[in-house]
Amino acid sequence: MGDRIPRPRVALLQLLNGAWITQALHAAAKLRLADFLATGPLTVEALAQQAGTDAQSTGRLLRVL
């Protein structure tokens, strides 16, 4: 009874969300964001500076994650 098949648009949205999250995790790993945060919390600006990225883009990435 718990084996309901999601409607096609719901299934597609789930696939897209999974792909977006996977890409966001890949970007965070490639930028080594976790390494920079290992010693404690940082502001988005400080994290972006250490990663060599744009602060606004880094903030968007963190909001996704």
C-alpha positions in Angstrom: 0.0 0.0 0.0 3.0 2.3 0.5 4.2 1.6 -3.1 2.3 4.5 -4.7 3.9 5.7 -8.0 4.3 9.5 -8.0 2.7 11.5 -10.7 5.0 12.2 -13.6 5.5 15.9 -12.7 6.2 15.0 -9.1 8.7 12.4 -10.1 10.4 14.8 -12.5 10.7 17.5 -9.9 12.2 14.9 -7.5 14.8 14.0 -10.1 15.7 17.7 -10.8 16.0 18.5 -7.1 18.3 15.5 -6.6 20.4 16.6 -9.5 20.6 20.2 -8.2 21.7 19.1 -4.7 24.3 16.7 -6.2 25.8 19.6 -8.2 25.8 21.9 -5.2 27.6 19.3 -3.1 30.1 18.8 -5.9 30.8 22.5 -6.1 31.1 22.8 -2.3 33.6 19.9 -2.2 35.6 21.2 -5.2 35.8 24.6 -3.4 36.8 22.9 -0.2 34.3 24.8 1.8 34.1 22.2 4.6 37.9 22.5 5.0 37.7 26.2 5.5 34.8 25.7 8.1 36.6 23.0 10.0 38.1 25.4 12.5 34.7 27.2 13.2 32.0 29.3 11.6 32.9 32.0 9.1 30.8 34.8 7.6 29.9 34.2 3.9 32.3 37.0 3.0 35.2 35.4 4.9 34.4 32.0 3.5 34.3 33.3 -0.1 37.5 35.2 0.4 39.3 32.0 1.6 37.7 30.0 -1.3 38.5 32.7 -3.9 34.9 33.0 -4.9 32.2 35.7 -5.1 30.5 36.2 -1.8 27.0 36.4 -3.3 27.5 33.2 -5.3 28.9 31.5 -2.2 25.9 32.6 -0.2 23.5 31.2 -2.8 25.4 27.9 -2.8 25.2 27.7 1.0 21.4 28.4 1.0 20.9 25.5 -1.4 22.8 23.2 0.8 
